[in-house]
Amino acid sequence: MLLRCESGRTYVDATLGGGGHAMEILKRTAPDGMVIGLDWDEETVSEARKALIPFGERVKIFRENFIHLPQLLKTLKIEEVDGILLDLGLSSFQLEREERGFSFRRGGPLDMRMDQRMDRTAAYLVNHLSPEELEDILFKYGNERWAKRIAKAIAQERDRGPIETTQALGKIVYQTIPRRLQSRKIDPATKTFQALRIRVNDELENLKEILETGWALLKKGGRMCVISFHSLEDRMVKETFRKLEKGGTDGLSPEAVMRVLTKKPIIPSEEEQRKNPRSRSAKLRCAERV
C-alpha cells in the first residue's frame, strides 16, 4: 500500500466517507496506529462512526472540510502526520440517497451539497445563473461540448417554471443533445451533473488548497495519496506534485519538498473494475515528503 501503513503512526483520511479506507488503515497499523478522519457530510460521518466503533480511541472523527486540516491538527496538538489520504469520489451512500440529488438515475431534488450546512444548491445555480454563467460552468468543470446549447435550453425551460428535480434536468439534457451524437459510453447527463456538483461544492478550489498546504503537515518520509475520478482532478494532482518536487521559482516552495512516487497514475485492474464498476475511472497518485 503506497500510504505505507505501520503501527505506531498517525494517518489522516481526509475524505472519510463510510469509513472503508480508514478501517483498512487501522487494521494495517494495529495495535496502536491512529487515524484522524474528516468528512463534511453529516450522514456519512454518522455511518463511519458506527463502522469504526470497534477501533475505539485509535480513530478520531470530525465533520469538517479537509481544507481546515491544518487548524484541526493544531487543535489536537499534532504537529505532523505520517500520511494523508484523499479519495475524491462520491460514496455509495451519497449516490444511493435520492434526496441528496447527486444521481441523474434517481429521482430527487437538485441538491448536490456534500455539506448540507451550505446554502447554495444545484437548483439555485440552474434557476438563477445567466445562460452565459451556466455555459461556463458546464464547459469548465464538465468539458461539455454542448454547454452553450444545454445552458440555453435550461434558461428556456425555467421561464416556464423552476427546474427542481434531477429527473427534470436530466430530461432537458437528453432532449438537447442530438440522439445520434450522444455518447454510448457514458450517460448524456453525466458531464452536466458533474460540472454542477463540482461548482456547488467548490471541489477544485478545495483540492488545490489541500494539495498546496498538506505537504507541510507530513513528517519527513510521510506520504500523500490522492485518488481522483476525472481529468480535472488528476491533472491538478499531477501538476501540483510536480511543482512540489521541482521547487525553485517554478515550484510552490523555494526547494523541493516532495518526491513523486507515481510517475504515471495507478489504475484499477480489470478484475477490480469488474467487482466495482465505479472504480473504472479512478487514478491514484502518491508523493513523499523529503
N, C-alpha and C positions, 0 to 999 in steps of 0.2 A: 504494500500500500504506500503510495507516494507521500502520504502525510507522515509516515514513519512513526507509527504509534508505539509508545513504550511506557511501561509502568513508571509511576512517579512523576509523570509530566502533565502539563496543562494544555488543553486544546480548546479552541473556540469553534463551535458550529454556529456560524453566523446566520444561517438560514435553516433553523431547526425543523420546520415542518412538523410531520408527525413523530419525529424522533428517531427515524430509521438509521441515519448516519451516526447520530450521537450514540445510539445503542451499540453499534459496531465498534466505535472508538472505545467506549467504556469496556467492552468485552476484551478488546485487544490490549488495553492498558491496565487490566486487573493486576494486582489487587488495589492499587492506590492512585491510578491515573484519574485526572479530573477533567470534566467537560463543562464549559460555560456555554449555554445555549441561548440564542436570541431568535426571536421572530416577532414581527409586528402584527401578526394575525391572531386575534384573541382565541378563535376557535381551534386553530392548530396548536397553539400553546397549551390549551386545555387538554387536547389529545396527547401531546407529548408528555405532559406531567403524569398522566395516567400510565403511559407506556414505560416511563423511566423510573417509576416508583421503586422497583427492586434495587436500583443502584444508590438509593439513599443520598447521603451527603456528597457523593462523588460527582453529582451533577447539580448545577445551579442554573435555573431557567428564568429568563426575563422577557417580558413583552416589550420589545424595543427594536427600532430600526438600526441596522448594523452600522450606519454612519456615525452612530453615537457610541461605538465600541471604545474609543479612547477614553471618553468620560466615564463609561461604565467600569472599565478596568481600574481607573483611578479611584473610583468609589470603593471598589473591592480591595484596594491597596495591592493590586497586582501590577508590577511594572512591565513584565514581558511574559509572553506565552510561547509554547513550543510549536504551535501550528494553528492555522486558521483555514477553515473550510467554507466555501461558498458554493451552494448548489442553487443555481438561478432559475430552475424550473418550477412550474406550479405543482403543488402537491395534488395527489388524487383526491384528497379531502376537499380541496378548493374547487376542483373541476366538477366533482360529482354533486355539489350542493347547488341546486338550481337557483336559489335565492341570491347567490353570490354573483351571478351574471357573467362568469368567465367563459362559458362554453356556448357556442352557437348551436351545438347539437342538443341543448336542453333549453326548455322554456324558462324564462326568469326575467327579473328586472335588469336593465342595463346599469349594473353597478360597477363591478371590476375593481373595487378598492381592496387592497390587501390589508389595509388598516382602516377599519370602519369608523375610526375617530376622525378621519379626513372628511372634508366637506365635499370636495369635487368628485363627481361620479362620471362614468362614461355617458350617461344620459345627459348630464349637464353639457359636456363637450358637444355631443351630437346635436343638441337642441339650441345651443346658444352661440357657438362659434360661427364665424363667417365661412362661406364656402372656400375662400382662399386659405383660411386657417386650417380648416379640415383637410383640404388637399395637401397642405404642407405636412401635417401630422401623418397622413396615410402614406405619403411618399418617403418622408424622412425616417419614420420608425417601422414602416411595413414594406418599404420598397415596392409599393403597389403601383404597377404600370397604369392602372385605370383610376388613379387617385382623383384626377380632376372630374372624371365622369361620375364617380361614386359620390364625391362631395356635392356635385350639382344635384344629383338625384336625392340625396339626403335633404338638401335645402328645399327642394320642391315638395317632398313628402311631408316635411314638418310644417309647411304652410297649411296643410290640411288638418294637422293635429300633431301633438308631440309624439316623438318616437321613444317609447318607454321600455320595450322588451327586446331581448336578444333575438327572438324569432322575427320581430318586425324589422330589425336592422339587417339580419341575415337575408331576409326576403328582398330587401332593396338591393343588396349586393348581387344576389343571384340574378335578379331581373336586369341589372345594369350591365354586367359583363356578358358579352355575346356568348351564347352557349357553345358555339363551335370553337371558341377561343379559351374556354375555361380549362384550367389545368386538370389533368387526370390523376396527378399525384397528390395534390392537396385540395381541400375544400376551397371553393372560391372566396369564402368569407374569412379564411384563416388570417390573411395579411391585414385586413381591416380590423379584426378583433385584436390581433397582436399589437398593432400600432396604437389603438385607443388604450389598451391596458398599460402599455409602456408609458404613455403620456399621463394617464391618470395617476400612476404611482411614481412618476419621475425615476423610472428604473435605471436608465442610463446615467443620469446625473448622480444617483446614489452609488452606482457601481464605480464610476470614475473616482468618487471621493474615497471610498474604502480601498481601492487599488493604490491610490496615491498616498494614503496615510497608514494603511495596515502594516506595511513592511516595518515601520518604526516600532510596532508593538511586538515584533518577533525577537526571540533570543538569537544569538549567532547560531546558525545551523537550523533555525526554525523555518518551517515551510508554509507557503500559502498555496492552496489548491483551489482552483475555480472550475466548476462545471457549468458550461454555457449551452444554450439551446438555439441560438440563432446567430447569424453572421455579425450583426452589430455588436453583440456582447463579445463574441470570440475575438473580433478584430480589436476591440478596446483592450481586452486582457492581453493579447499578444503584443500590441504596441506599447502598453504600459510596462509590461515585464521587460521588454527590450530596452526601454528608456532607463529603467531602474538598474539594468545590467550594464548599460553603457556609461551612465554618469556624465560628468562634464557639462559643457554648455548645451548639448543636445539632450541631456538626460533630465531627470527630475530631482537630482541631488548633485553636489559637487563631485562626488566619486561614486563608483559602482557600489550598490548596496544589496543587490540581489543577483543570483545566478540562475538562469533559466535551465530547468531540468528537462523540459519537454520542447525540443526544437520544433516538433510537429505535434499537434494535439493527439491525445489518445482517444480513440473512438470505440464504441462497444462492438464486441464480436457479433457475428451473425447469430450465434446461439443466444446471446444476451438480448439482441433485438427481437428474436422470436419470443422469448419469455416476457419481454417488456417492450412492446412496440413504441411506447412513448420515448424510449431511450435512443431511437434511431438517429436523432439529430444532435445528441449530446457530444460535447467535446471537452476534454479535460486537459487543463494546462497547470503546470506547477513551477514555482520558483523558490529558491532557498536564500535565506539571509546570509550574507557574507561578512 
